[in-house]
Amino acid sequence: MLNKSIIKLFNLFLVPTVLAFIFECIYRQISWNSFFNVIENLLFAIILISPIYFISRWNKTYLILVFLFFCFCTYFETAYYYLFGTYFSPSAVFVVMESNLVEAKEFIGFYMNVPLMVFTTVFWMVTLAIILKYKMTLSLTFEKSRKIAIKVILLFLAVFIFLKMTTLIVFNLPYL
């Protein structure tokens, strides 16, 4: 049986994923890639959550930092997909690195529109609300045992290997 803390923890990561998926569904056509992206984001959340079992002293700090990292990646990927109709790629990193401040201002002025501003506001307000709510109330107590530790490590490795062996890894910014 899953610990209630783990279910709550996973639900925290589910909220930004669902928000991003809804935005994609409304402003872009729904495709199999949209569903693959949701699956990949949830598997990525498992990878980020897994180490929390081994961190006892700083687990809330780790959770907040990892959650913010996850939200940033999810937001950035969703906004990029909305703007360009394709998923983030290594070539996009090259273009960003070759840009200067004037080009960045022009880009924002040209591409920023009402749907993206609404998504940005809602996404980050929900993210902030989640952090403020759960920072005080989420209790992260786990039964520590060697058997559970092995299961956590195997889960982490299985998810990582699965992502590496499938094309799902394509849809996530940190893997670039």
ABEGO torsion letter per residue (X at the ends): XBBAAAAAAAAAAAAAAAAAAAAAAAABBBBAAAAAAAAAAAAAAAAAAAAAAABAAAAAAAAAAAAAAAAAAAAAAAAAAAAAGBBBBAAAAAAAAABBAAAAAAAAAAABBAAAAAAAAAAAAAAAAAAAAAAAABBBBBBBBAAAAAAAAAAAAAAAAAAAABAAAAABAAAX
